[in-house]
Amino acid sequence: MSNDIANEPPDQKVIYEQRCEDFRSLNGFLWQSPLIVMTLTGGLWFAVASFDINDRARSMLLIFAGISNLLMIIALIRLRYVMQRVLADIRSYDSKGKIGGNFIIVGTFCALLLFAALGSFVTSCGPAAYFTKNAAAKATP
């Protein structure tokens, strides 16, 4: 008698529950990821505005912040696409029809991240015009 689990039919209830757990986990990532990147962006902007560093270093930090925001936009869209596939699978187990994707939250996050990226890129072209830390430090005797 063989105990080969690969030959046994899959338990549909277990598969369904696992897909629901997958969706919950992905949903948690969807809500946490933008907050992490926004914190990164805010920290970089704080460093650029607060520390006495040269303009080249400021530009590099701002470019890094902008690239991070753009990469996060791609990651969020991909994550939402995967979530849509998992949701479609869950609905097929429920014998319900497919529903269209609702990308309002992801679209809002992406718009905010795009705005932050654009701000970072524009500011990186001439950080001395936006940040006066170096000028104020040199003017004070």
Solvent accessible surface area in square Angstrom, and as a share of the most:
residue,aa,sasa,rsa
1,M,235,1.05
2,S,91,0.59
3,N,134,0.69
4,D,68,0.35
5,I,140,0.71
6,A,85,0.66
7,N,120,0.62
8,E,105,0.47
9,P,117,0.74
10,P,86,0.54
11,D,83,0.43
12,Q,96,0.43
13,K,134,0.57
14,V,88,0.51
15,I,50,0.25
16,Y,67,0.25
17,E,84,0.38
18,Q,100,0.44
19,R,65,0.24
20,C,23,0.14
21,E,94,0.42
22,D,42,0.22
23,F,48,0.20
24,R,143,0.52
25,S,60,0.38
26,L,32,0.16
27,N,56,0.29
28,G,28,0.27
29,F,111,0.46
30,L,8,0.04
31,W,116,0.41
32,Q,103,0.46
33,S,25,0.16
34,P,0,0.00
35,L,106,0.53
36,I,118,0.60
37,V,17,0.10
38,M,65,0.29
39,T,99,0.57
40,L,71,0.36
41,T,13,0.07
42,G,41,0.39
43,G,40,0.39
44,L,25,0.12
45,W,73,0.26
46,F,128,0.53
47,A,19,0.15
48,V,0,0.00
49,A,46,0.35
50,S,34,0.22
51,F,111,0.46
52,D,94,0.49
53,I,49,0.25
54,N,94,0.48
55,D,51,0.27
56,R,179,0.65
57,A,37,0.29
58,R,1,0.00
59,S,19,0.12
60,M,103,0.46
61,L,54,0.27
62,L,0,0.00
63,I,61,0.31
64,F,109,0.46
65,A,0,0.00
66,G,0,0.00
67,I,80,0.41
68,S,18,0.12
69,N,0,0.00
70,L,66,0.33
71,L,110,0.55
72,M,24,0.11
73,I,24,0.12
74,I,112,0.57
75,A,48,0.37
76,L,1,0.00
77,I,90,0.46
78,R,140,0.51
79,L,29,0.14
80,R,24,0.09
81,Y,101,0.38
82,V,46,0.26
83,M,5,0.02
84,Q,32,0.14
85,R,149,0.54
86,V,10,0.05
87,L,39,0.19
88,A,30,0.23
89,D,45,0.23
90,I,16,0.08
91,R,55,0.20
92,S,71,0.46
93,Y,75,0.29
94,D,56,0.29
95,S,103,0.66
96,K,116,0.49
97,G,52,0.50
98,K,178,0.75
99,I,84,0.43
100,G,66,0.63
101,G,40,0.38
102,N,93,0.48
103,F,89,0.37
104,I,123,0.62
105,I,75,0.38
106,V,4,0.02
107,G,38,0.37
108,T,70,0.41
109,F,24,0.10
110,C,16,0.09
111,A,60,0.47
112,L,96,0.48
113,L,1,0.01
114,L,81,0.40
115,F,158,0.66
116,A,32,0.25
117,A,0,0.00
118,L,97,0.48
119,G,29,0.28
120,S,0,0.00
121,F,58,0.24
122,V,90,0.51
123,T,8,0.05
124,S,11,0.07
125,C,118,0.71
126,G,29,0.28
127,P,7,0.04
128,A,61,0.47
129,A,88,0.68
130,Y,124,0.47
131,F,24,0.10
132,T,93,0.54
133,K,82,0.35
134,N,30,0.15
135,A,64,0.49
136,A,57,0.44
137,A,52,0.40
138,K,171,0.72
139,A,81,0.63
140,T,96,0.56
141,P,170,1.07
